[in-house]
Amino acid sequence: MAKKSVCVFCGSKEGADNRFVQLARELGKALALENAQLVYGGAQIGIMGAVADAVLEEGGEVIGVIPEALSDREVAHPGLTELIVTSDMHERKRRMYALADVFVALPGGMGTLEEVFEAATWTKLRIHEPDIYKPVVLLDDGQFWEPLSDFLNSLVGYGFVSQKNRGIVISASSVSETVSVIREILEGTD
């Protein structure tokens, strides 16, 4: 894959299951090996820190974007290729979205969910850029994202989301599947 930026949404906590941290490390390594630049929330803790560290350990590039108010609380990562400190969360997301060619979501909490839905909505409304399609890949090696996928399917059934727009949020059950989906998406944007 040519040098592209993958924005990863994920938790600032590790969660109750260590497999999520391992999944983040596996994704980070794969992104670096694919020559994809990581864009993420800028923290050195939790799943965020794990994915960034894995990219850096493989010699990859990482851009962190963190609001000034969270820089201390989420402990801004000191070893990134670039750290962008923003004035607030809205600017953080605008910067992350502008830097990204595609989005991947690892397990996380309410902030991760909010980022997934905002990125998907921006893609639906073509807010990123009118001619650029930026889907969100939900990466989970278990059942973490399954209830969300089921809910999105129910929104189609209820007539609130079209089948076409449902396709903005894609599920992947492994890092290798995620990398394949990313390649396919990015090949369509060249």
C-alpha angles and dihedrals in degrees: 000000000000115000104294133156122245115194112210121201114200146136128294084214127065094231127220096289120065091208089079091060090047090049090051091051091048091050092048092052091048093050091052092048089050090053091242119148115231119228114187145142097291102239127132093208134080124359088331091062092045095055093044094047092050092052091047093047088057092050095256130144122257129189114192121197116195134164116242091241092057097040092095099030095050090033106237112242109252098200104058127127086239133359117199115196113201132195095240147350094273092057090045092057094043090053094046092048093048092050095048130089093186137001131231124188122206120186115297144133137266094314091054091049091049091051092048093052095042093049090047092048092049089052091049092050092040090235093142091063126321096245099036122092113203112180127186121238115206106212117199131146092201135019102303096114097030095095090051091050090049090050092050089051089052090053087058090050091051091050097245096112126037119230088244092055091044085064091066089079110059127187123221126182099198142028091247091053089048092052090049091051091047091050091050092049094046094046087059091055098052 
